[in-house]
Amino acid sequence: MNKILLIIQREYITRVKKKSFWIATILAPILITAIYAIPALLFLNNTNTKTVEVIDESGLFTNKFKDEKGVSFKFSRQPLEKAKKEFLNSKFDALVYIPGNIVDDAKGVRIFAEKNVNLSLQGNIEGTIQSELRNIKLTRAGIDVKVIEDNKIDVSANTFSLSEDGGEKSSSAGGTMILGAVLGFILYITVFLYGSQVMNGVIEEKSNRIIELMISSVKPYQLMMGKIVGIGMVGMTQFLLWIVLTFSISTVTSGVIASRFENQLKKEIKIGATKEEIKKTETEIKSQNPMAIVDKVFATTSIPKLILCFLFFYLGGYLLYSSLFAAVGSAVENSTEAQQFMFPVTIPIIISFFLAQYSIQEPDSQTAFWASIIPFTSPINMMVRLPFGVPAWELLLSMVLLVLGFMGTTWLAGRIYRIGILMYGKKMTWKEVSKWVFYKG
């Protein structure tokens, strides 16, 4: 036991002392926070107002283009050709031309700019024209547009999860899907990353003949388990640091962004605005704040349970696959030879990743259930399903089978490792490797 602990200590300390470990540990939480913080800050800091010149030959759109945040419209009566010549020397960002026969030929609208017009501005212009053309045609058909406008109802449903005792809990379907996808993707990447580290470590020690000295002091199985557990502890340490740093950075960032959005909201609400205008402005501003979804997901999710399950399934999935990666590393002498043996090991990981994409869409389907129960696919797929809510018995069954799966793959890998680790000068085949499993001694 002491020998295994020494190997674990060596593998752990060697990797934790590397600069790459600390760079990845610090950068990952910053990048995760930046994914949702940067769009919000860019929106808040966007003070540039685009000025658009409108030439309306039809006369139907006078005062129909309303100035909004970041966009201002100016009507002009000069000819199009003259406006085009003066455009580059003007302060306008875009020139909109509406022909006189716009009602009969909606495709006659043209937008000019020095460079490409951004999609947001184009959508704003097209939406205004479409809305007004619809009103004109309805009026000509004898339909009162005001009646239609008064009966427009915007439905924004709040989603809730019901418990067995009849209790309600607010939920966010979109946020839950994103959370499940992120957790599954992180597990997919880390299982590959740390499993490959185990294999490369075994290949390096074998090719340098260091393994021969080590085997003289410890048993092959002890060496394999020490390497697997040591690298696994490196991953656990990194995950725990990521959780703490991400939570700390996100908390500070959330406070700053929330404060900035409140100030922006106060600026946008005009003096003397009606309740409907205030409510509309609040909805528009809050819809731009990605922290609203993030806060709602965290408020409706058991974070401690999620973290514990994540660590368990990471550890279980890592131990299951890293033992197989260790077996592959012991059977070859270089990374090139390892490719033919890696394929059967990586196939279940790739399959589980594709199944996870289906599990996000249908978390309660039979396919998602079996994908989260079978040990080779359960780590990724169970983490994808957890934010949606998983019965306790399914979670417990998945954990038990994952432990049994790890024990089985470790036994199999140990049988291969004890022979392959000292095998040199012979190109391995699947037939040869399969014989090692049944060798005695």
Secondary structure, DSSP 4 states (H G I P E B T S, - for coil): -HHHHHHHHHHHHHHHTSHHHHHHHHHHHHHHHHHHHHHHHHHHH----EEEEEEESSS--TTTS--BTTEEEEEE-S-HHHHHHHHTTSS-SEEEEE-TTTTT-GGG-EEE-SSPPPHHHHHHHHHHHHHHHHHHHHHHTT--HHHHHHT-----PPEEEE-TTS-EEEE-HHHHHHHHHHHHHHHHHHHHHHHHHHHHHHHHHHHTTHHHHHHTTS-HHHHHHHHHHHHHHHHHHHHHHHHHHHHHHHHHHHHHHHHHHHHHHHHHSPTT--HHHHHHHHHHHHHT-THHHHHHHHHTS-HHHHHHHHHHHHHHHHHHHHHHHHHHHHH-SSHHHHHHHHHHHHHHHHHHHHHHHHHHH-TTSHHHHHHTTSTTTHHHHHHHHGGG---HHHHHHHHHHHHHHHHHHHHHHHHHHHHHTT--SS---HHHHHHHTT---
